[in-house]
Every structure is written in structure tokens, then in C-alpha cells.
Amino acid sequence: MFYELATSSWGDEEIAAMQRVIASGFFTMSENVKALEIEFAQYFGAKYGVMVNSGSSANLVATAALFYKKDRPLQRGDEVIVPAISWATTYHPLQQYGLKLRFIDVDLHTLNMDVSKLEQALTPRTRAIVAVSILGNPAAMDVIRAFADQHGLYVLEDNCESMDAELGGRKLGTFGHLNTFSFFFSHHISTMEGGMILTDDEELAHLCRAIRAHGWTRDLPADTKIYERKGSDFYEAYRFILPGYNVRPLELSGAIGREQIKKLPAMTVQRRKNWALFQELFGKDERFIIQRENGKSSAFSFTMILNPARQVDRDRVFGALRDADIGYRIITGGNFLRHDVMKYYDYEIVGDVKNADIAHDHGFFVGNHPHDLTPQLERLRSVLHNVV
């Protein structure tokens, strides 16, 4: 395809890293995973990193950890404020742990949570906010964290789409009590499958480590405070303290990630160069609504909303993109409230979600990659200029 939605960011370094692991004959998580946890946390300025097998699993484990805190754990029936647009696995762990979701609309121009609605969404049962930065563009994490601190709420920052973005000179994925990242093929770095949880809270880090691997104690340091040793080494070697999962990453993924994290700064620079060209081509064109940058975007992709006032036939636009060999897709998961799965959720909608509906019905995105996209973006401009 002339303009793909996603392309590989691997080079010889990642293949060589895989070969070293294959030669070692040891494939479950080991030294490379441990090293990547340290290197990734250091890159973002966090104290603790816990690698898992996907960003989705990172959200699951992070949600679970908040239920097993010693003080003020979440409980079933508690409420959590969420944005109307995100990917499915932002929400599913919340439903699976019995939380009630309070959906608020997004800002049409940033596509992130409309923080002016936070006060309206707050009730005496609200215990947490799940904040999402959509497709590289920072949400108002400073505002969200300040609001959460004021009201004693936990913040889970789902940063799976916005690795290496910044707000006020601070990396995203560091504003929450727990912060999650994805290393899926199309994301800012790729380890085949993989994800990471970052936190500055030792208790939460240790809870995540246990939950990641069967609720087992094996991966915990000897001085952990989340349980007390009380048996023989024979018993302690197979002691389970929490209801957990098996969402451990592969050693192959750890080794690949160590090479990818070295490349991340340069890849972000190139993504932002492409983003600058996209802004130049479409930023002043009133036929389209594109994301307004908040802070410093890491430009996962390029979102476009056909101006509803012009009543453009989106299917006709999609036909022109297909004919031009340009890939496109829905913006993240669209308005999540429009999906069939909502019949299984306990939720309320705070006010209306008209902006999420506009993005759902009139929007799409095209890809961004860590290499020059000038020919692709120029073709996109030509095609859309002719069809809209």
C-alpha cells in the first residue's frame, strides 16, 4: 500500500537481539525484561517499571492493584470517571472489577477528556479517574491530577497511544498513580506484543509484580511490605498472596524493547516532523477539524474530522482514499458508548457526548510513522482536496 496505517520500526538491531535470546535458549521473562523495566522507568523518570505482555494487560493489572492496596483500596460499586473516546481495554478492566463508569464528553479539537465536566461528574462514590491521551496528543493531565488530588481520587493514566509526548516539560505516563504503555506493532515502540506499568509507589509496584504472575511472591524483593514471610523456603517458593493472572512478557520482547527504547527519541523527532507537515497542509482548512496540540504531541497518527457543517458523505471520502491506496480507520475506538458491549456495563453519561458522536460519525485517522511521509501526506492532501 502506498500509505499504510502502520509500518515496522525494526532494524538489524532488533533481529540481532532476538538471535541472542534464541541462542541463550531461555525465553520466559528474565534478564532482558528486568533490564528494560529499569531502562524504561529511567527514560520516563519513574521509580518502578513492571513489564507485561500487552498494554491491555497493563490496564488490567493496574486496575487490579488498586483493589489490593492496604489503605483505601477500590471496591466494587465505586465510580470512576472516564472519557467517551478510547480503546476497549481502557474500559474492560473497570467493568470486570465491578466499577461503575461515569462517561464524560471529549473536547472536539483535542479529542481528549473535556476537563470542564469533571466537577459535574463527581459524586460521593467517585474514587478514580482514568485519563487517556488520544493518539499522541496530551490530555490535560496537570488539570486532571490536580482535581484528583483535591478530591482524594486515584489517577490511572492510560498512555498506550501517547508514549514520549510531553506536557509542561514532563513526560506523559508519569502523572498517574499508575501509568500504562503499549508496545504493540503500530505503537511508538514495538516488542511484537508487550506493555509496561510505571509508578512511583512501591506498594503498587509490588502488587503489580505479584498480580502479573499468578499472584505469586516469587518476583518480589525480600523486603516487600505487601506480605510477611512465615514459612519454610520450600513453602515460600510457591506462595500465592493475591488473585492474579499470567500476563508475563517474553524475554524476546524485553530484548527487542531495549533496542527500541534507544531509538525512541529519534523516532519521535521524525513523527513530529511529519506532524508539522500535516499541520501545514490541513491546519487552516475549514473543511477539516484536526487535533489541536496540547503540550508536545508524539503524533501517533493524524486524525481528521470532516466538518459536519458541510455535510460531506464520508463513505465517498473513504472510497477516494481506497482508490488512492491510502489506509484509514476509526479514531481509536470511536465513541465507546456506541458499541454493543455497553449492555454489560454499569455506567452513566454525564451530560451529552455530542463531540464524541461527531468524531465517531465524521472522523477517521491515517497513519504516522518514524520516517519521512512527505509523498504520502501530499497525496492525502490532493485526494481530500478533490473529493471534499
Secondary structure as UniProt FT lines:
FT   HELIX           12..24
FT   HELIX           31..44
FT   STRAND          48..52
FT   HELIX           55..67
FT   TURN            76..77
FT   STRAND          79..83
FT   HELIX           88..96
FT   TURN            97..98
FT   STRAND          100..104
FT   TURN            108..110
FT   HELIX           115..117
FT   HELIX           118..121
FT   TURN            124..125
FT   STRAND          126..132
FT   HELIX           134..136
FT   HELIX           141..151
FT   STRAND          154..158
FT   TURN            160..161
FT   TURN            163..164
FT   STRAND          166..167
FT   TURN            168..169
FT   STRAND          170..171
FT   STRAND          178..182
FT   TURN            185..186
FT   STRAND          195..199
FT   HELIX           202..212
FT   TURN            214..215
FT   TURN            218..219
FT   TURN            222..223
FT   HELIX           233..236
FT   TURN            237..238
FT   HELIX           251..282
FT   TURN            283..284
FT   TURN            286..287
FT   STRAND          288..289
FT   STRAND          301..306
FT   HELIX           308..310
FT   HELIX           314..323
FT   TURN            324..325
FT   TURN            332..333
FT   HELIX           336..338
FT   HELIX           340..344
FT   STRAND          347..349
FT   HELIX           354..362
FT   STRAND          363..367
FT   HELIX           374..387
//
